[in-house]
Each structure stands twice: as C-alpha cells, then as structure tokens.
Amino acid sequence: MSLLQCFRVVQIGDGLAAAVCGRLLADVGADVSCIDPDTSTALAAYLDHGKLVVANDSAAQRDAITTAALIACEGRPRDLRARRQDTDSLRRLNATAALVYISPFGQTGPKANHPSADLTLFFASGIARLLTGQVDDLAEPPIRPVGEQSAFIGGLAAACAGMHAALAAPGAVVDVSILEALATVAVTELARAGLTGKSRPRQREADGNGATVTILPARDGYVAISPREERQWASWLAVMGSPDWGKDPRFATKPDRVVNWDALHVLMSAWSRQYGKQSIADAAQAAHVPSFPLREPEEQLGSPQLEHRNFWRSVELDGRTIKAPGSPFGLQITTASGNHANRGAGPMPLSGVRVLDFSWVIAGPTATRYLAAMGAEVVKIEAPGRGDPGRASELHTVLGQAKRSIVLDLKRPEAVAIARSLAARSDIVVENFATGVMDRLGLGADDLHGLNPNLLYVSASGLGRTGPEARAVAYGTLLQCYAGFAGLNRHPDIPPRVGLAWLDPMCGLMLAFIVAAGLWHRRQAGGVARIDFSMIEAMLWTMAEPLLATQLAAPPQPRGNTSDGYAPHGVYRCAGEDDWISLVATTDREWRNLCALVPGLPSMAEFGFGERQLSRTTIDRALAAWLLPKAAMAAEAELLRAGVSAAALANSRDLVNSDHLKERGFWEPHGAGVLPGLPWHASFGRTSGLAPQLGADTETVLREVLDLSHDEICRLRQSGALG
C-alpha cells in the first residue's frame, strides 16, 4: 500500500516547480494528472514520468480537475487569468480541492508579474551571495547552483504546503513564492538581519568557517572534513599521522585554528594530496571524524549504500533505460489500532496533533517549525545544560517559534520513562540522533509502537538507518559534498567550497511534507507510517538533472553561470564594490527588448537563440560595458521596465527592507525587529508564538499531558531526570 493511494492531484502548466511538486506527490503514491506539461528537456520528462498527461480543453481535463483533492498551478497572476486558471475559474469546477499556486514572486505584491529565471531568482533571494561561502576575491562572480534548484525548492514548498492544505478545511488556498522559499533556505541570515540589521559580507572573514568544515585536495579529487570538536580534532591529527606541526600552539584550540587558518590549511593540504579521497574519508570515519569524499554524479550510480536502500528506479528516457532518483523516505506502513482521529479540532491543518520533537540544529527543527506553524502542539525535548545548539545563534529564535520546551536528561531511566509516556500520548515522533541511539534508549520505533500503535515515527539521518554506511558520522554540509552538489557549484577555475547549509533546510520541507502525507494516510486509510529519511537521498532527489545528464549525455562539469537553454544568461559587475546583476533573455521578445535598450545590440535584435549562443562573447562584452557604470538596483529597475528578466544581487538587509516582502506579510514583528515567515501564504494562516526558553514548559507539559502532580514533578527534578 502506498502512502497517498487514491489521493488525486492535478498539475497545471509547463513550469518545472509544479512538475517537482507533482513528482514528490507521485513518489509517495498520489495519482497525478498533468495539463500542459513541459516536454522539452530530459529533466522535464523525468519529472512527469508515470503521470497521466491530459489534453488541454478536453472533457478529461475537466474530469481531472473536478475530482482532484489538490490542484497545483504554476504561473504569474496575469498569466493565470489569461489561461483561466485563477482561483475563480478553478473553483467553478471544484469547490473543495486544495489550490496551490506557485510563481516566482507570489500572487500578490508589486513584483508579482515581473519576469524571472532560475538565475535571477537566486540573485533576488540573496542565496547567490551565500551559496558557495565567503570568497577571497570579490571579483569572483556570485553563482547559481546546478540543476534548476529554484524549481526544486519552490516545488518542495508547494508539495509541503499543499499537503497541509489537504488536511485543512475544504477549499484551502496556498500561495507559494519561489523567491520566499529560496530566501528561507538561509533562515539564520534572515533572522540576523531582521533582528540586528547585520548581514554577512561575501568576502572571507577569518577562516570563513573552515575550522568547522572544509574541503582538502586529494590525489584523485577532493575530500571534505569536519573535525569541529576538540576530541575530533585530536582524532584527525592522529589520522594524519600525528604531524609535528599538530603540537604548534597556533593550532591548539579552535579559536587558534580560526586565527591561523590559512597556514593550517596549507599544512593539511600538503598531507592530503598524497592520498585518495575515499581512503582519507574512510580513515577519518574510522576515527569518528565526520568526512566524505566529493563524489562526481556518476560515482553515485554504483553506491552500495544506495543500492542497499533500493533508492534508484528504472526510467525510460530518450529510448534508454536509466537510473533515476527514487523516494528518500524509506517508508514502512502498518495498520493503525483503534481510534486514530485527532484529539481536538481547530482551524489549522494540524490542530489537535501532538509532536514529540527530539531533533536538533537545522533539518528536524525546521520541519517541526512548519508543523507548529500549521497548528501542531510541538513538544521539544532538550538536554540539560545548553540544550539545542541552535540556541547559540538566531536559529532557535526563528525555528523554535510556537513550540514548547522541556528538559529531559535521557541518560537517566526516569527521564526515558517520561519520554515514553509522552510518546504514548503523542501523534508523531521526530528524531535525528545518530543511528542506534534511540533504540539503545528504548525510544526506537519498535519500542514506541508497542506503547502507541498509532504513532507516526520519523527518523532523519545522513544516509538512512540501514545499509553499509548507516553509521557514518554526517552533517548536512558534508553530505552536500558527498552528493556532488558542492563540486558542481563553482566556476571551472575555482576549487570547490562547502558553502551555505543548503541541504538541512531543504530536508526540513521534505520532512514536514511526509509528516502531513502520513497524517492524511492515517486519517483516510488507517495506516501508520514509519519514515526512515535519508538526507543524502533527498539531496540526490533534487540533483536529478546532473544525474540524468551523466547517463544521457556527458558527465556534468562545473560551468559557473553559463546555460545551454538561454542566451544571454549571465552575471555582470556594476558600479559598487560588490555590486552585481543577473540577466537572462528567456524569450525572443525579451531579447528584442534588451537590444532596444543596450548600445551595441540593436543590430542583433533578430538573432535567434542559436545565433545568440554563437555571439555570446560579443553580447557579454556589450552588456558588461553598459552595466559597469550603473548601480545594480537602478539597472534592475531599468531592465524590468523593459520586460527583461533581471535581478541585482541582494543581501539579507535588502530583503528586510523589500517593499514587496513587506506588502506580502513575509516579515513578522519580533521585539524591535522582525523574523522571516514561511515560504508560503495560506488561507488558513499560520500559528505564531515566541521560541521558548530552555525547559520553560517542563512542568506545564508534565502536568497537562501526563497528569503528574507537583510532588511527582519535584521528585523527578530531585532525581536529575529534569536536568
């Protein structure tokens, strides 16, 4: 039995984000029909593989829309109105389906009808500034990631919000802005800018986070390491053969290593160049130091770990059978026992749902933040002392919103007993401990299902809970390297950098989606899902384009901001110190508009795409000369007025001050500042609340949920179970 069996979805339009949304739903069993799908590329064909294609203006189209539980429609508001795919038109056919609209800037606001492209959305969202980490030379152009990632992030946000809308009252409407979905990937940067007005510069400061996670050259490529704790650093020195320089006081502590990073990186690189990338990673993992080689996409196809987990599925494309990414969720479904309805009812999709949250740092807390925003009661379990490491930055301030915090010392049996009792009275458990930890505590899925057969259990880990690499020590940024993402996201002449923590927040969307899908299944079919989520599989799921290319064409290589699909498609320096603008002619009409604006281009106005590709150097020179003396924001405004897709390179402060985001209510007041909202707007709104202080709700939760008396709570505190 599949999770979304009998859940009918209609995907409308030729946008890739809607296709991504439909792909994720189809991968867990939804019946997805496509109206006007794109068929022009291998990526588009893969995203719509196995879906039912319905002809436009047909009785079948009307039937599909009429019977759908969810309708995902991509397009700017004026385009939707022109195609009669706006809310009023669709509601005349189906009054109860959840409607999800996906567009570059949302369905409202001053930018709602602006043109855009993958490249310009990364510039407008600020992610291009952060993607590859801080740079040594500001002459290095900002970059977009490989594989049409704006469509993947927008599509994931749409699937997540849409699945929650399907749990809400009939007729819910969701507005997904790809810009906002991208911006929230850097939620810590947004929160910092919103609360302090500060934004991280693009030029490297100190070590640029290298002392936490870095990439070293190897004999056959690169390897990523993360000896971020002192015990890990000591183990890493032993892996390197305990070199004499390891005793140098310049490298004695992490703050010392930050200050003297350039010298340290040279010394480590001299050692690492002697060995193969896999042998370095294997030796490090054996010493419990997080490390992975930077793999090429083709190396993933023979992975024993992915083979063990049956990740790949066979797909027919271009007359060939190839390996395509499968579901990253590791689903097992059992039959529910007794009444599995929510304990309460309310206006939000997850009203009456209780989540026991054992997760920490980014991926899990991001997911449970979305669940709390959708109305769930999220009880966050934290260790005594400092609690979630996210509390050391603005991360907890934004991801902890509307949650309840309790402290349990799970090293004590009394605390484990409390956790088990809470699980018996909860609907969902989310955990991202190292493989084996929850089982050793007696809090594993099998243990808790014995107490609560209706419990939806979600484990999130780097490589999944089974397979030969299940116990590898992993962090999200390292997995970006292992997947091949970091290696491709660079200019050809620049060594790879780890960059922004991209994978963790993206996994947060996937996890919140699968929880909503699991709840739908429990309500509709009476089944209970156990989810073994693999972050590396989630990363590869979004890297479909390079994985397909390595089998259908040639292994992909780092290409910077170049494109085979559009011309011109580039990034140009403007007047300020780090002032850049991105520009894409997505249609012949945009190209002609650009030629009317830029000196040196009018004679090429009738050039087709092929001619523009052949004349790329001449065109780029004309654009660079025209843009260099201009301020980036002024150039953006001029190009947009001419109907050309363009975006200046934004930073987080620019997003805080954005009139468009203010009008859309993206920012929420918080003290003297603001915090970023969700990557979607919904007709049912969102639940808001302050992030709790560590353990602030311990006594209240124990009293309200477990009916413990004051004396019982005091005895637990005296035993140390409550920290």
N, C-alpha and C positions, 0 to 999 in steps of 0.2 A: 504494500500500500504506500502510495506517495503522500507527501505532506499536504499538498494543495489539490488533491484529486477532486474533480468537479468544481473547482474554482475557475470561473471563466473570465478571461481578460481580453480586452480589445486594445490593440496598439495602433495608433493612428499617426500617419505622417512618415516622412522619409528621414527624420532626424536620428542620429546614432544614439542619443541619450534615451529616447523612447525604446529603441531596439535593445539597449542594455537593460533597461527596466524589464522589458518583456522576457529577455534571456534569463535573468535571475529568477523570475517567477516560474518560467517554464522548467528551469533546472530543478525545482523542488515540486514539480508535478502539475502546475497550472496548465489549463487549456488556453493557449494564446493564439488569437487570430490577428493578422496584420492587414491594415488597409493602407495602400500607397507606400509599401516599404521600399527602401533603397536596395538596389541590387547591383550597384556599380563596382563594389570592391570586395575583396575576399573577406575583410572584416565584417562588412555589412551582411554578406551571405552567411557567414558563421553565426552572427548574432540572431539571424532569423531562421536558422536551420531547424527543421522539425516543426515550425509553426505553420498554421493554416493561413495561406495568403488568400484574401478575399478581394474580389474585383470591386473597384470604386463604382458608386451609383448602381449597385445591384441589390436585389432582394436579400441575398446572402449577407451583404454588409449591414442592412437594416436588422436582420435577424440577430447577427452577432452583437450589435450594439444593444439591442433590446434585451438580450438575455445575459449581458455581462454583469459581473459583480464589481469589476474595476475597469475603468477606461483611462488609458494613458495617452495623452495627446501632446505632441511637441510642436511649438510654433510661437512666434511673437503674436501679441493680441490682434494686430491688424490683419495678419495672415490667417489667423483662426477665423476671424469674422468673414474674411473673403471666401474661405473654404466652407463656411457654415459648420465650423467645428467648435464654436464657442459654447459657453455653458447653456444658454437658452436653447440653441439648436439641439444639443445632445440631450438636454432634459426633456424635450418633447418626445424623444424616443425612449428614454429610460430615466425615470424619476428617482430611482433608488440607488443606482450604482455609485460607487466612489469615483469621483472625477479627479484626475491628476494631470495638471498642466505643467509642462516643462518648457522653459525658454531661457535664453541667455541671461536676461536681467529681471525676469519675473513678469507678471501680467499687469503690474501697476508701476507707477513711478516715472520720472522724467526720461529714463533710459529704456523704457520697456520696448520701444520699437526700433532701437538702434541696431545696426548690423553688427555682426561679430564673427569670430572664428576661434578655433581652439587656441591659437597663439595669442590673440588679443584678450581672450578671457583670462589666460594665465597672467597677463600683464595687468589687467584691470583689477584682478583679485589680490594682487600682491604676492602670489605664490612664485612667480618667475624670479622675484628678488631673493627668495629664500630657498628655492628648490635644491640647489647644489651646495648650499652652505656658503659661508663667507669666503670671499676671493682675495687673493693677494694684490691683484691689479684691477682697478676699476675700468680699464679698457676692455676687459673680458665681458662680452655682451651677456645679459641675462638670457635664460633659456627656458623653453617649454619641455615637458617630459615626453618620452616616447609613447606612442600608441593611443592617440586621441583620448587622453585621460580626462579632459573636461567632460566628455560624453559619459565616461565610466562613472565619475563622481556624481554628475547630475542624474544619471540613470539609477545609481545605487540609492541616492537620496529619494528619488521618485518611488522606487520599489519599497523602501522603508516606510516613507510617509503614506504611500498608498495602501500598504498592508495594514497600517494602523487605522487609516480611514475606513477600511473594510470592516474593522471591529467597532467603529463608531455608529452613531445613529444613521439610518439610511439617508443617502443624498449628500454625504460629506464632500467638500471640495478642497483640493490641495493645490497650492501654487508653489512650484519649485523653481527657484532662481539658480542657474548654474553658477553664476558669479558668487552668490552667497554660499552655495555648497562648497565651492573651491576655497573661499576665504576661511571657512570654519575648519579646514584642514590645519590651519595654523592658529588654533584657538588660543594657545598661550600668548602668542604675539598680539592677537587681537585684544585679549583681556588686559595685557600690559599697557597697550596703547590707550585703551578705553579708561583705565584706572589711573594711569600715571602720565599719559601724553608722550611716553617714550617709545621709540621704535628702533630696533636693532639695525645698525649700519650694515651695508653689504660688504664693506671692506673688512678684512680679518682683523680681529682684536685678540691679542694674546695668542692662545693656541687654537682659537676657532672651534673649541670643543674637542680637539684632537686627543686630549688626555683622557677623555671619556670613551670615544670610539674613533678609530682611524683606519685608513687603508695603507697597506705597505706593498711595495713592489715585490714580486716573487720571480723565480726563474722562468715561469710559464704564464705570467699574468699578474694578478693582484690577490691579496688576502686582506680581509677586514678583521680587526681585533678590538676587544673592548674590556681591557683589564681595569675597570673603573673603581674597584675597591682595593684597599691596600693588600689584602690577602691575595687577590687576583694578580696584583702587580708582582708580588713576591713569587707567585707560581709562574708568571710569564717570564720573569728573569731566569727561573730555573729551566724553562722550556728553551730559552736562548743559550743555555749552557753556562749560566751564572757568569756573564762577562765582567771583567774588572770595572768597567765604567758603571755597572749597576750599583757599585758602592759610592759613586760620586755624590756628594751632598747636594749637588744641583738637582738630583732626581729623587731625593729621599722621600718626599711626600707629594701628594697630588698637587697642592699649590706650587711646590717647587717645579714639578714637571710642567705645569701650565706656563710658568715664567720662562722656563728654559726649553720650551717645546721644539723650537727649530733645531737646536743641537741634538736633542733626544731623537727626533725623527730621522735625522741623518744616520745616527748610530744604529737604530733598529733596522733601517733600510739596508745598510751595509750587510747586516746579518741575513735579512730575509731574502735578499737577491740570490743567495746560494741554494735555496731550497724551492721545491714545488709548492704551489699554493695549497693543494689538498693535504700534503704532508705537514705543513705548518698548522693548518686548521685542525688536523687530527691530533697533533701533539698538544695543541692548546686545549682542545676539548677534553683530552685525557687528563689534563691538569685542572679541569673545571674552570678554564678561562674561556669566556664566550668568543668564538671565532668561526668564520666561514670563508671559503674562497669566493671570489667574484666569478660566478659562472656565466658563460655565454648561453643564450636561449637554447641552442641545440644541445647543450650538455644536460638540460633538464629532461629531455625526452627519454634518456636512459637511466634516470634516477631510480635506484632500488627503493627508496622511501616512497616516491610517488607511485611506483609500480605496486608496492605492497598495499597501498591505500586505494588502489583502483581509481586513481584520480583522472587518468586520461580516458576519453571516449573517442570512438572512431566516427569520423565525419567525412562525407563525400563532398569535395570541393574541386571545381575545375577538372572533373573526371578522375580525381585521385582520392584515395583513402588516406586520411592524415589523422594525426593525434591532435585533439582539441581539448582545452581545459574542461574538466567536469566540475561538479559541485564541491565546494570546500567544506561542507558542513558535517560530513561523517554521520549521517542520520541513522538512528535506530528508533523504531516506533513500536510501542507496546499498547495494550488495551488499558484504558482508564478503568478505575474501580469506583463504582458508586456515583455520587453527585459531583460533577466537575464544574458546575456553574460558579460564577464569581460570588463571593460572599456578599458583596454590596452592588449597588447600581449607582451610576452617576453620569455626568455629562461628557466625560472624557473616554477615549477608547479603552483605557486600562483602569478605569475606576473599579475599585474593589479587588485589584490584583496586588498581591504582596510579593516583592522580590527580595530575596536574601542575597546580598552582594558581597562576595569575598574577593572581588577584583581590586586591582590597584594600578596606579600610574595613569596610562592613557587608554588603551583599547577597551578594556572592560568598563572603566568608569565613564568613557564616552558613551558606550551602549546604554549603561544604566541611567546616564543623564537623560538620554532620549526617552527611556521608559518612564522616568519620573516626570518629564515634561508632558508625556501622554497620559498622566494621571495615576501611574502606579505608586504604591507605597514602597519606596526603596529603603531597606534597612542595610546600611553599610557597616560591615564588620571590620574593625581595625584592631591592630595590635597595640599593646600599651607602649608608651614612650612617644615616638614621633608620629605614629600612625602611617597613613598613606604617604609615600614620598612626594606625591603631588602637592602636599601641603607646604612644601618648601618654596613654592612659586605661586603664580596666579592660577595654576592649573586647577587646584581644588576649588578655588573661588568660583570658577565657571562650571566645572564638571560636577561639583558637589551640590549644585542648586537643587532645592526641593527634596533632598534626601534626609534620612535620619542616621545619625552615627552612634554606634555602640562599640565599646571596647571589650574584647574578649581575649584573654591570654590562652590561645589554643594549645599551649604546652601543658596546660593543666586539665585533668579529666573533667573537673566541674564545668569548665568553660566549654569543652567539647559537648558535654551533656546539654548545656544551654543551647548551643548551636543546633544540635539535633532536634531539640524541642521546637526551636524556631522554624526549622525546615519542615517539621511535621505540620506546621500551621501556615506554610507559605505555598505560593503557586509556582515560583521559579527560583532556581539557584543559579547564580553566575559566578564562575571562579576561573582564575588564570594562574594558579600556583604551578610550580614545576611538576612534571609528570610523576605521579605516585604519592605526592604529599597528602592530598585529600583522602586517598584510600588508606594511608597509614594512620590518619587521624580518626578514621571511622566516619568520614564525611563524604566518601565517594558515592557515585551514582547508585550502585547496588545497595549500599548501606541505607541511603536515604529513601530509596524507592521502597524498601521494606517498611519504613515508617510512614511513607506518604506515596502511595502508588500513583497519585495524580500529579506528581511533581515534575515539571519541565526542567531538566538538568542541562546546563550549558557549560562545557569546558572549553576554554580558549587557550591554545598553546602555540608555540612557534612552529612545530612540524606535525602536530597531531599526537594523540595519546598512544598510537600503535605504530609499529614499524621499526626498522633498524636505527633510525635517527630520533626516535621519540624522546629520548632523554638528553638530547643535546641542549646545552645552555644557550638560550637565544634571546635576543632583543629585536624589536621591530626594525631598527635602523640596520642591524646586521643582516636581517632577512631581506631587506631591500637590496643589499649587496649580493647575497646568495642567489636571489631570483634573477639577477642580471639587470635590474632596474637602474642601479647606481652606475653601472658600467656603460650603459647606453645614454644616460642623461648627461652628456658633456659635449664640448666641442672636440673635434678629432685630434687636435694638438694639445689638449689639456688632460692631465691624469685624472682619474675618477676621484670624486669626493663623496663622503657619506651623505651630507646634506640634511634637509628637513626630515623630521619624523613623519613621513607620509603614510606609511603602512598602518600605524596604530589607529589614527582617526578614521581611516577608510574602513578598517576592520570593525570599528565601533558602529558604523552604518550597517554593515553586513550582519553583525550580531543582533542589533535591535530589530532588523528585518526578520531574521529567522525566529526570534522570540515571538514576534507578532504572528508569523505564519504558524508556529507551534500552537499558539493560543487559539487561532482560528480552527486548526485541525482538532484540537481537544473539544472545542465547543460544537463543531459540526459533525465530527466523525467519531468522537470518543476515544481517540488515540493520544498517547503521551509520547512526546519526542525526547530522546536523549541526543544531544548535539556534541560531537567531537570536532570542534572547529580548528582548522589548521591555518595559521597566518601565511605560511609560505604558499599554500594552495590558493588562498584569497588573492595574494599578490600576483600569482601566475594567471588567475582567472581574469584579472584586469590587463594582463600583458598578452592578450590574445593576438594582437596584430603582429608583434615581432615573432611570436611562436608560430603563427601561420606562415609568415614570410620565410622563416628558416627552412620550411618544408616545401613551399610552393615556388619560391624564387631563389633567393640567396640569403645567407646569414646576415642579419642586420648589423650595421656598424654605427658608431656614434656619428651624428650628422649635424649637431647643433640645431639651428632653426630652419634648415632647408626643408623643402617639401616637394613631393612628386605630384601633388594634387592641385597646387595653386601657384600662380606667378603674377605679380611679385608676391613674396611671402618672406618678410624679413624684419630685422630689428636694426634701428638706426640711432646713432648718438645725436643728442640735442644739446642745447646751449649750456645746461648746468653741469656740475661736477659729475653727477651720476644720473643724468637726465637722459632717458631712453624712450623711444616709442616703437611700438609694434604695428605692422601694417600688412594687410592681406587683401588682395583683389579676389573675392570669392566668385565673382561672375564677370562676364564680358562687360556688362553695364557698369559695374564698379571700376573696371579697368578704364573705360572711356571717361568716367567722371574724374578719375585720378589724372589722366592725360590732360584734361582741360584745366587742371589746377597746377601742375608741376612743369616748369620750364624744361625743355629738352625732351618731353614725352609726347607732345601733340602729334608728331609725325608717325608715331607708333599706335595711334588710337584704334586702328582697325586690326591690330595684331590679334590673332587667336592665341589660345593657350600655348600651343607648340612653338609659335614664333616668339612668344614672351619667354619661354624657357630657354630658347637658343640665345636670346638677347639679355639674359639675366644680368650679366656683368654691367652692360651699358645702362640698364634700367636702375640697378642698385647705385651706380655712381650718380645718376641724376637725382635720385631720391635722397641720397646721403648729402649731396651738396645743398639741396633745397631745405632739408630738415636741420642741418647742423646749427644755423644761427637762431633757430626758433626755440622757445620754451616748449617742453614736451606737452604740457596741458593745453597750451594755445594751439599747437599743431594738431592735437587730438580733436579739439573742437572744430577746427577748420576742415579736417578730413571727414568728420562725421556729418557736418553740414553738407558736404559734397556727396554723401551717401557711400563713403568708403569705410570698410571695417578697420578700425584703428583704436589703440589704447596706449596711453602713457604708462610707464612703469610706476605702479602705485606702491606706497608703503602702508603700514598699518595705521599711521596717523591720518593718511589720506582717506582711508576707509571710515575712520571715526568721524571725519568731517564731511563725508559724502552726503550731499543733499538727497541723492537717490535712495541711499540706505536709510536715511532718517525718515523720509516720506514713507518708506515701506515698513517702518517699525522694526527694523532689524536690531537696533540697539535698545537695550533695556536699562533704565536708570539703576544705578547701584552706588549709594552714598553720593560722593561728589563727582563720580564718574559714570561710566556705562559699561555694560557687559554685552558680548555678542549673543544674538538669539540663535534659533535653529536654522538649518539650511532649507526650511520650507515654512510656508504660511498655510494654516488650515482653518476651515470654517469653524471648527470646534475650539480653536485657540491653543493655548499651551498652559501648563501649570508652572507657576514660578514660585520661588522661595529662596531664602538665603542658604548658602552652604553651611552646614553645621560645624560647630567647634568639635574637636576630638572628644568623643564619648558623651556629647551633650545630651543624647537621648537614651542613654543606657537604662536608667531607672524607669523612665516612662515606657519604653518598649517592653521591658521585662514585666512591668505591672500590667500594661494594657493587653499585650499579646499572650503572655504566659500566665497571667493572673497570680504572679508572685507577690507575696506580702512584703511589707517593709522589713520585717525581721529576716525573711529569707534572702532578700537582696543584701542586707547587711552582712549576713553570714558568707555569702558569695564574695563580697568585697574583702572581707577579712581573710578569706582563703587565697586571695590573689587572682581569682578567676576573672575579675573585672579590672585587672591592672593595678 
